[in-house]
């Protein structure tokens, strides 16, 4: 998480701020066995990834307090 926070510090050059990093990394960091097991598709899968990205973005914006 600290590494991703460091990457977010370069967002002025890369446009990869905490929200974009969360969108990209959330499915890997918070893999959902429900999606894999049931084969969610469409709206259900999108909503699951959305929740995951919100959680990862929250963690990234509060790294210092959490870790």
Short mmCIF file of the C-alpha atoms (twelve columns), coordinates in Angstrom:
data_MODEL
# 
_entry.id   MODEL 
# 
loop_
_atom_site.group_PDB 
_atom_site.id 
_atom_site.type_symbol 
_atom_site.label_atom_id 
_atom_site.label_alt_id 
_atom_site.label_comp_id 
_atom_site.label_asym_id 
_atom_site.label_seq_id 
_atom_site.Cartn_x 
_atom_site.Cartn_y 
_atom_site.Cartn_z 
_atom_site.pdbx_PDB_model_num 
ATOM 1  C CA . UNK A 1  0.000   0.000   0.000   1 
ATOM 2  C CA . UNK A 2  2.835   2.384   0.755   1 
ATOM 3  C CA . UNK A 3  4.256   1.698   -2.686  1 
ATOM 4  C CA . UNK A 4  0.924   2.539   -4.319  1 
ATOM 5  C CA . UNK A 5  0.737   5.690   -2.216  1 
ATOM 6  C CA . UNK A 6  4.201   6.614   -3.473  1 
ATOM 7  C CA . UNK A 7  3.034   6.006   -7.033  1 
ATOM 8  C CA . UNK A 8  0.036   8.281   -6.395  1 
ATOM 9  C CA . UNK A 9  2.451   11.044  -5.376  1 
ATOM 10 C CA . UNK A 10 3.539   11.182  -9.043  1 
ATOM 11 C CA . UNK A 11 -0.040  11.647  -10.259 1 
ATOM 12 C CA . UNK A 12 0.703   15.058  -11.742 1 
ATOM 13 C CA . UNK A 13 2.928   13.301  -14.276 1 
ATOM 14 C CA . UNK A 14 1.190   9.942   -14.599 1 
ATOM 15 C CA . UNK A 15 -2.477  10.772  -13.912 1 
ATOM 16 C CA . UNK A 16 -2.527  7.715   -11.649 1 
ATOM 17 C CA . UNK A 17 -3.952  9.226   -8.497  1 
ATOM 18 C CA . UNK A 18 -5.382  7.113   -5.673  1 
ATOM 19 C CA . UNK A 19 -8.713  6.549   -7.447  1 
ATOM 20 C CA . UNK A 20 -7.132  5.320   -10.691 1 
ATOM 21 C CA . UNK A 21 -4.677  3.112   -8.823  1 
ATOM 22 C CA . UNK A 22 -7.552  1.668   -6.811  1 
ATOM 23 C CA . UNK A 23 -9.526  0.866   -9.952  1 
ATOM 24 C CA . UNK A 24 -6.542  -0.936  -11.466 1 
ATOM 25 C CA . UNK A 25 -5.315  -2.775  -8.369  1 
ATOM 26 C CA . UNK A 26 -8.547  -3.526  -6.465  1 
ATOM 27 C CA . UNK A 27 -9.477  -6.708  -8.357  1 
ATOM 28 C CA . UNK A 28 -6.029  -8.146  -7.568  1 
ATOM 29 C CA . UNK A 29 -5.778  -6.953  -3.971  1 
ATOM 30 C CA . UNK A 30 -9.335  -7.872  -2.996  1 
ATOM 31 C CA . UNK A 31 -10.057 -10.814 -5.244  1 
ATOM 32 C CA . UNK A 32 -13.617 -12.025 -4.846  1 
ATOM 33 C CA . UNK A 33 -14.157 -15.759 -4.779  1 
ATOM 34 C CA . UNK A 34 -17.869 -15.080 -5.369  1 
ATOM 35 C CA . UNK A 35 -17.163 -13.568 -8.767  1 
ATOM 36 C CA . UNK A 36 -14.837 -16.408 -9.705  1 
ATOM 37 C CA . UNK A 37 -17.078 -19.194 -8.376  1 
ATOM 38 C CA . UNK A 38 -20.400 -17.999 -9.738  1 
ATOM 39 C CA . UNK A 39 -19.090 -16.383 -12.872 1 
ATOM 40 C CA . UNK A 40 -20.651 -12.983 -12.223 1 
ATOM 41 C CA . UNK A 41 -20.916 -10.938 -15.367 1 
ATOM 42 C CA . UNK A 42 -22.269 -7.591  -16.398 1 
ATOM 43 C CA . UNK A 43 -23.739 -5.396  -13.704 1 
ATOM 44 C CA . UNK A 44 -23.035 -7.704  -10.752 1 
ATOM 45 C CA . UNK A 45 -19.341 -7.960  -11.572 1 
ATOM 46 C CA . UNK A 46 -19.109 -4.206  -12.157 1 
ATOM 47 C CA . UNK A 47 -20.716 -3.465  -8.780  1 
ATOM 48 C CA . UNK A 48 -18.373 -5.878  -7.004  1 
ATOM 49 C CA . UNK A 49 -15.299 -4.275  -8.583  1 
ATOM 50 C CA . UNK A 50 -16.702 -0.842  -7.742  1 
ATOM 51 C CA . UNK A 51 -16.955 -1.761  -4.059  1 
ATOM 52 C CA . UNK A 52 -13.446 -3.196  -4.141  1 
ATOM 53 C CA . UNK A 53 -12.040 -0.031  -5.705  1 
ATOM 54 C CA . UNK A 54 -13.760 2.168   -3.113  1 
ATOM 55 C CA . UNK A 55 -12.208 0.113   -0.318  1 
ATOM 56 C CA . UNK A 56 -8.732  0.248   -1.862  1 
ATOM 57 C CA . UNK A 57 -9.039  3.991   -2.487  1 
ATOM 58 C CA . UNK A 58 -10.008 4.490   1.165   1 
ATOM 59 C CA . UNK A 59 -7.008  2.452   2.291   1 
ATOM 60 C CA . UNK A 60 -4.685  4.416   -0.005  1 
ATOM 61 C CA . UNK A 61 -5.924  7.754   1.278   1 
ATOM 62 C CA . UNK A 62 -5.487  6.614   4.890   1 
ATOM 63 C CA . UNK A 63 -2.273  4.565   4.697   1 
ATOM 64 C CA . UNK A 64 -0.523  6.531   7.425   1 
ATOM 65 C CA . UNK A 65 -3.382  6.054   9.890   1 
ATOM 66 C CA . UNK A 66 -3.925  2.374   9.066   1 
ATOM 67 C CA . UNK A 67 -0.339  1.133   8.849   1 
# 
